[in-house]
Amino acid sequence: MVAWGAIQDTKTTVMYMSEISKLTELRKLMQSMERTLGLEKLSPVERDIYYAAEELSKADQEVRTFGLIEHTLVQSVSRPTFFRALKSLVEQGYLSQSGSANRGRYVVNAPQ
């Protein structure tokens, strides 16, 4: 006779593996889309900042640094890393500094 605990452990393992499989497929799909858009050359932090900027820009044309740094995708990134990546995105043309303010506001540009 199989113990109930062993059955539960097996069910949990199967569910876990099913979830990992789903994540694997999602990750492969994201990588494919990133390649298609030319985003694969960005670092993971740069991509997350770009994604956050794109999401925040839907409500307004400009994205503020404060909104970006507080976004869920980049909350765990250190400030120095965040600002290095932000500068890199501007240098590469993914973001532009807004003409309506000196600093801290950006416009999202389409991937090249």
C-alpha positions in Angstrom: 0.0 0.0 0.0 1.3 3.5 -0.9 1.2 6.1 1.9 -0.9 9.1 1.4 2.1 11.4 1.9 3.9 9.7 -1.0 0.8 10.3 -3.3 0.7 13.9 -2.3 4.5 14.3 -2.9 4.0 12.8 -6.4 1.1 15.1 -7.2 3.1 18.1 -6.0 6.1 17.0 -8.1 3.9 16.5 -11.2 2.3 19.9 -10.7 5.7 21.6 -10.2 7.1 20.0 -13.3 4.0 21.1 -15.3 4.5 24.7 -14.1 8.2 24.6 -15.0 7.3 23.3 -18.4 4.9 26.3 -18.9 7.6 28.7 -17.8 10.1 27.1 -20.1 7.7 27.6 -23.1 7.0 31.2 -22.0 10.7 31.9 -21.8 11.4 30.5 -25.2 8.6 32.6 -26.7 10.0 35.7 -25.0 13.5 35.0 -26.4 12.1 34.5 -29.8 10.1 37.8 -29.7 13.1 39.6 -28.3 15.3 38.4 -31.2 12.6 39.5 -33.7 12.5 43.0 -32.2 16.3 43.2 -31.8 16.1 43.3 -28.0 18.4 40.3 -27.4 21.5 42.6 -27.5 20.2 44.4 -24.4 21.2 43.3 -20.9 18.5 41.8 -18.7 18.4 45.0 -16.7 18.2 47.2 -19.8 15.3 45.0 -21.2 13.4 45.2 -17.9 13.8 49.0 -17.8 12.7 49.2 -21.5 9.6 47.0 -20.8 8.7 49.1 -17.7 9.1 52.3 -19.7 6.9 50.9 -22.5 4.2 50.0 -20.0 4.4 53.4 -18.2 4.3 55.3 -21.4 0.8 54.0 -22.3 -0.7 56.4 -19.7 1.5 59.4 -20.7 3.9 60.1 -23.5 6.7 60.7 -21.1 8.1 58.4 -18.5 9.6 59.7 -15.3 12.7 58.2 -13.7 10.8 57.9 -10.4 8.1 55.8 -12.0 10.7 53.6 -13.7 12.8 53.0 -10.6 9.6 52.0 -8.6 8.3 49.7 -11.3 7.9 46.0 -10.3 10.3 44.9 -13.0 13.2 47.0 -11.7 12.5 47.4 -8.0 15.3 45.0 -7.0 17.9 46.7 -9.2 20.5 48.8 -7.4 20.4 52.5 -8.1 23.9 52.6 -9.8 23.0 49.7 -12.0 19.6 51.2 -12.9 21.2 54.6 -13.9 24.0 52.9 -15.9 21.3 50.9 -17.8 19.1 53.9 -18.3 22.1 55.9 -19.7 22.9 53.0 -22.0 19.3 52.8 -23.3 19.4 56.5 -24.1 22.8 56.1 -25.9 21.4 53.2 -27.9 18.3 55.2 -28.9 15.7 53.0 -27.1 14.8 56.0 -24.9 15.2 59.7 -25.5 15.3 62.5 -23.0 12.1 64.5 -23.2 12.3 68.0 -24.7 9.9 69.3 -22.1 12.2 68.9 -19.1 15.9 69.0 -18.4 16.2 65.6 -16.7 14.2 62.7 -15.4 11.7 62.4 -18.2 12.1 60.1 -21.2 10.2 59.1 -24.3 10.1 55.5 -25.4 11.4 54.8 -29.0 10.6 51.8 -31.1 13.3 49.2 -31.2 15.8 49.5 -34.0 
